[in-house]
């Protein structure tokens, strides 16, 4: 079943975050994910103010999403994100066929 990964990130150090961005697609391309949206101009209809950046990614299943997220290559790169931002990453299930 298709799943979606939603990341809401508040970027605190753009220079360090740029190191994360520079290596992201090279690693991401090795997995079965598809970038659906990256937005820094979100419109909040309800709730807290929008984070600096929201990202929506699609994977064919949870195993593929976890293979990417838990890979040693991604975790090494994510150290730059962890050091330069705060946020949340959530997996949600698609509705299926």
C-alpha positions in Angstrom: 0.0 0.0 0.0 1.3 3.5 -0.9 2.5 5.5 2.0 3.3 9.2 2.4 6.1 10.7 4.4 5.4 14.3 5.6 8.2 16.4 7.0 7.7 19.7 8.7 11.0 21.4 9.3 12.0 24.7 11.0 15.3 25.6 9.5 17.5 27.4 12.0 20.9 27.4 10.2 20.5 27.7 6.4 24.2 27.2 5.7 24.4 23.9 7.5 21.0 22.8 6.1 22.4 23.5 2.6 24.9 20.7 3.2 21.9 18.3 3.8 20.2 19.6 0.7 23.3 19.1 -1.4 23.5 15.4 -0.8 19.8 14.6 -0.5 18.8 13.7 -4.1 21.8 11.5 -4.7 20.8 9.3 -1.8 17.0 9.6 -2.3 17.3 8.6 -6.0 18.5 5.1 -4.9 15.2 4.3 -3.3 11.7 4.0 -4.7 10.4 7.3 -3.4 8.9 10.2 -5.3 9.0 13.8 -4.2 5.5 15.2 -4.5 5.9 18.7 -2.8 8.5 20.9 -1.2 7.0 24.2 0.0 8.3 27.2 2.0 5.2 29.3 1.3 2.6 27.1 3.0 -0.8 28.6 4.0 -2.0 27.6 7.4 -5.8 27.2 7.6 -5.8 26.1 11.3 -3.4 25.6 14.1 0.2 26.7 14.7 2.2 28.8 12.3 3.7 26.9 9.3 7.2 25.5 9.7 10.0 26.9 7.4 9.6 24.0 5.0 7.1 21.2 4.4 7.9 18.1 2.3 5.6 15.4 1.0 7.2 12.2 -0.3 5.5 9.1 -1.7 6.8 5.5 -1.3 5.2 2.3 -2.7 5.1 0.9 0.9 6.4 1.4 4.4 9.3 -1.0 3.9 10.6 1.2 1.1 10.2 4.4 3.2 12.0 2.8 6.1 14.8 1.4 3.9 15.5 5.0 2.7 15.1 6.7 6.1 17.1 4.1 8.1 19.9 3.6 5.5 23.3 4.5 6.8 23.9 6.9 3.9 20.7 8.9 4.7 21.3 8.9 8.5 24.9 10.2 7.9 23.5 13.0 5.7 20.6 13.7 8.1 23.1 14.7 10.8 23.3 18.0 9.0 19.5 18.4 9.2 19.4 17.4 12.8 22.1 20.0 13.6 20.5 22.8 11.6 16.8 22.4 12.2 14.0 21.0 14.3 10.8 19.3 13.1 8.8 16.2 12.6 8.7 13.4 10.1 5.5 11.3 9.9 4.4 8.3 7.9 0.8 8.1 6.9 -1.0 5.3 5.0 -2.5 5.9 1.6 -6.1 5.0 1.0 -5.2 2.0 -1.2 -6.8 1.0 -4.5 
